[in-house]
Amino acid sequence: MADTEQADTENAAQSEKAAKEAARAERTAAKLAKRITAFAREHGGAEGQVAYIGERGARIVLVGDDGGWGDVVAPSHAIAKDAVEKAGITVHDDFDGEFAAKVKTGPYEWKRMAGIQIGGPTGG
């Protein structure tokens, strides 16, 4: 009987831990969605793409309707997917084609990219 009580206690502790982790993930997704929504509002709308970046989680690349771009990092792919869903933006499977062509770059980006390619300073 004591074994059953101990197992019930362990199960309750595991359930409580899982509930806390789910609540934390929900809060994180809501915060990310708020940032995505703010970006979209600032840029006249936005589209995104979610990319797995290993142990670090997932990167949400955002491209505004005005060509502005940015990104946010989520601690997991599931949280990233939840965040873009909450934000209500269009999500692309890949960052290529018409979606990538929407990105507008300026002199800073071109200088930085050229510096990296030809071994110049990377600090901009």
N, C-alpha and C positions, 0 to 999 in steps of 0.2 A: 504494500500500500504506500509506503514511503517513497518507493521508486516512482510510482504514478504521480504522486504529489510533486516530486522533484522535476519530473518530465513536464508536468503542467506549468510549473514555475518557469522552466527554461523556455517553453513554447511561448508563454506570455511575454517574457523578456525579449525574445526574438521578434514577436509581433509588434511590440512597442518600438523596438529599434527600427524595424522596417517602416512603420508608420512615420517615425521621425524623419527617416531618410526620404520618404516620399514627399513629406511636407516641405523639406528643405529643397528638393528638386523642383517642386511646384513654385516655391518662392523665387528660386533662381530663374526659372523659365519666365515668370511674370516680370522680373526686373529686366531681363534681356528683351522681352517683348516691348517693354516700355521704351527702351533705348532704340530698338528697331523702328517703332512707331514714330519716335521723335525725329529720327533720321529721315524717314519717309515724308513726314510733314515738312521738314526743312528743305527737302529736295524735290518737292512736288510729286511725291510717290516714290516707290522703290520696288526693286525685285532682288532676289537673293539666290545664293547657292550655298549648300551646306557641305563642307568637306571634312572628312575624318583626318585628324592630325596626330594620331597615335595616343599615347598615354595622356597627353595634355587635354584631349577632348575633341572638339569639333570647331571649325572656323566657319562663321557665317559671313560670307562676302556680300556686301550690299552695294547696289548700283542704283543711284537716284535717277528720276526721269530727266533731270538736268545734266546728267553725265557725271555728277559727283559720286565718289565711291568711298567706302570705308569697310571696316569689318569689326566683328565682336567674336570673342571666343567663349564657348560654353564648355563646362566640365565633362560633358558626354554628348554623344550624337543624339541620344533620345531627348535630352534637355534642349538641344539646339532645334530639333524638329518641332518640339512642343512650343518653343518660343516663336518660331516663324509662323506656326499655325495660329497662335494667339494674336500675333501682329497682323495677320491677314494679308501677307504679301505673297506675290507669285514666287514660287521656288523652282529653280531650274536644276536639272540633274547634273549638268556640266557647265563649266565656265568657258564657253566657246561660242563661235558663230555670232548671230545677231545680238545675243546677250553681252558678250565680251566687247562687241563693237560699240556699245552704248557708253563705255567708259571714256571720259575725256581726261586726257593728261595734259599737264602744263610743262613749262620749262624745268621746274624742279625735278619732276619725275624723269624727264628725258636726260637731264644732267646726271642724276643719280644712277640711272640704268647704264648710261655710257661709261661712267666712272667705274662701275663694277665690272663691266665687260672688258675694258682696256687696262684694268689694274690701277685705276686712279683712286683717289680718296673715296671712301664709302661713307664718310660722315656728312656729305652734302655740303 
